[in-house]
């Protein structure tokens, strides 16, 4: 008799492991890059093959049956073993040739690392390519979603190689046009009379305005909300309101200036990678380069001590930061 797993479709099993982890067809579909109906069909086919129900559906999402829980544990172990197997095969060659897959938050990826990545590619001629994934969520490097992750939440998986790269200091900014039109708030209390641009992602929570001003006032204040750093920066630059940007944001260009309200949000910047990654020459070189890209001796705004936008502008007006963002957006005449 032919074994029933001989023709097992690993895609269906992987879809089930994601669903078991997310507890939602919609969220699992987003992670898998598929439609909700496709994920449902994949789970139906897997249940037909196994011959039992794996999940039960209700208005709150899904729950695993006892058989589903056992299969989820087994499938996760197999998935990790397969990931390790492919890592060993992929990284057996100790040359610099091959791709590097980096997942990083969209703001740091777009506004900070991309110009440096261009120089890195020029320096490492054998490197085939950089695959940059600007992710709004923390990716799973143990499951091959990326080789290396730079994120704003601390990695928790015990098998990961991880290191804190530095700190991101976020302070209020607004465009000159906005401040000319509505005035500059002198303190947090006066901020209640202004428009706010808010960014909220899986890694960056909201500003907590409801805790400061109450839900009704906070709801009225937030006039523009997005999950993307580029849209967030662009909205502030175009005068939509006051929003939090990195303390070095004034160097990016555009029509923004810091608004001193005594507010500073400090967020850690973490690096994590699969333990097999550090066995390859190109990834070791890239990790060294990545650490240098956030080195506080060279770029002190990533240090634990807060450096104000004014200090950054004064101390580094003649350094490489002056030209670092040239070409991104034009600076307005002073």
Secondary structure, 3 states (H helix, E strand, C coil): CCCCCCCCCHHHHHHHHHHHHHCCHHHHHHHHCCCHHHHHHHHHHHHHHHCCCCEEEECCEEEECHHHHHHHHHHHHHHHHHHHHHHHHHCCCCCCCEEEEEEECHHHHHHHHHHHHHHHHHHCCCEEEEEEEECCCCCCHHHCCCCEEEECCCCCCCCCEEEEEEEEEEEEEEEHHHHHHHCCCCCHHHHCCCCEEEECCCCCCCCCHHHHHCHHHHHHHEEEEECCHHHHHHHHHCCCCEEEEECCHHHHCCCEEECCCCCCEEEEEEEEECCCHHHCHHHHHHHHHHHHHCCCCCCHHHCCCCCCHHHHHHHCCCCCHHHHCCCCCCCCCC
